Amino acid sequence: MKAAYLDIETSYLGRLPFPKLCKDFKNHKITVLGIRVMDSTNDSFCQLTGADISKDQLMKALDGVGRIVTYNGRSIPDRINHRIGFDFPVIAAQFGVVLDEIFEHVDLVPLCWEHGLYGGQKKVEETLGLTRQLSGKDGTWANETWKKYEESKDAGYLNELLTYNKEDVFMLHRIEEALRKG
């Protein structure tokens, strides 16, 4: 079965400060969409940015996929704390498609909780001993970097953001593997 590992970066368009920033899905615009598709014989990766991000391009990238893996991506409440995540609700708000109603979905957050691992993706990676090329970066940094890129059109900002998103996506598989072994 083909599995897709998916992560988004967003630019927040609402007013700040906003206490429920991660729940204000309609005011997040997807700036980078990274998808790694794997099966027993193939491993591919694509990223969509800015105006290239659309429902059609998303569904094309997921063609033939049976399962999507995210970290805090769910739009259907988890069975442990009954909370939704971020990626799929933002995608649903922007494109009107609820991915975890269409595809089998594995959200690593509830799996991490079952293994006694709590916190954001980078914290879990650190606890599992997984290292990144770009350490010390987070969603706030991604939002600010996209805005710098939009203002300056400096490809350096975009390339750094794409590297960050790629690390997020590739780490999903590494976390999943670590949880299977542990």
Residue pairs with C-beta under 8 A, 6 or more apart in sequence:
1 39
1 66
1 67
2 37
2 38
2 39
2 42
2 64
2 65
2 66
2 67
3 37
3 38
3 39
3 65
3 66
3 67
3 68
3 69
4 35
4 36
4 37
4 38
4 61
4 62
4 65
4 67
4 68
4 69
4 103
5 35
5 36
5 37
5 38
5 68
5 69
5 70
5 169
5 170
5 172
5 173
6 33
6 34
6 35
6 36
6 68
6 69
6 70
6 73
6 87
6 99
6 169
6 172
7 34
7 70
7 71
7 73
7 87
7 165
7 168
7 169
7 172
8 30
8 31
8 32
8 33
8 34
8 87
8 90
8 91
8 165
9 30
9 31
9 32
9 139
9 142
9 143
9 146
9 161
9 164
9 165
10 28
10 29
10 30
10 31
10 90
10 139
10 142
10 143
11 28
11 29
11 31
11 143
11 146
11 147
11 150
12 18
12 21
12 24
12 27
12 28
12 143
13 27
13 28
13 29
14 21
14 24
14 27
18 24
22 86
25 86
25 89
25 90
25 92
25 93
26 93
28 90
28 93
28 94
29 94
30 53
30 90
30 91
30 94
31 49
31 50
31 53
31 142
31 146
31 161
32 47
32 48
32 49
32 53
32 142
32 146
32 161
32 162
32 165
33 47
33 48
33 49
33 53
33 58
33 61
34 45
34 46
34 47
34 162
34 165
34 166
34 168
34 169
35 45
35 46
35 47
35 61
35 62
35 169
36 43
36 44
36 45
36 169
36 170
36 172
36 173
37 43
37 44
37 45
37 61
37 62
37 64
37 65
38 44
38 173
45 166
45 169
45 170
46 61
47 162
47 165
47 166
48 54
48 57
48 58
48 61
49 158
49 162
54 95
55 95
55 96
55 97
58 91
58 95
58 97
59 97
62 68
62 99
62 103
65 103
66 103
66 104
67 103
67 104
67 105
67 106
68 99
68 100
68 103
68 104
68 105
68 106
69 105
69 106
69 107
69 108
69 172
69 173
69 176
70 85
70 87
70 88
70 105
70 106
70 107
70 108
70 172
71 107
71 108
71 109
71 121
71 124
71 168
71 172
71 175
72 85
72 86
72 87
72 107
72 108
72 109
72 120
72 121
73 85
73 86
73 87
73 88
73 99
73 100
73 105
73 107
74 84
74 85
74 88
74 100
74 105
74 107
74 109
75 84
75 85
75 88
75 89
75 92
75 98
75 99
75 100
75 101
76 84
76 100
76 101
76 105
77 83
77 84
78 84
78 107
78 109
78 110
79 110
80 110
80 113
80 114
81 110
81 113
85 107
85 109
88 98
88 99
88 100
88 105
91 97
91 99
92 98
92 99
99 105
106 176
108 121
108 124
108 172
108 175
108 176
108 179
111 176
111 179
112 118
112 124
112 175
112 179
115 179
115 182
117 124
117 127
117 128
118 124
119 127
120 138
121 168
121 171
121 175
122 132
122 135
122 138
124 175
125 131
125 132
125 171
125 174
125 175
128 174
128 175
128 178
128 182
130 171
130 174
130 175
130 178
132 167
132 171
133 163
133 167
134 160
134 163
134 164
134 167
137 164
141 164
142 161
142 164
142 165
145 157
145 160
145 161
145 164
146 157
146 161
148 154
148 157
149 157
149 158
149 161
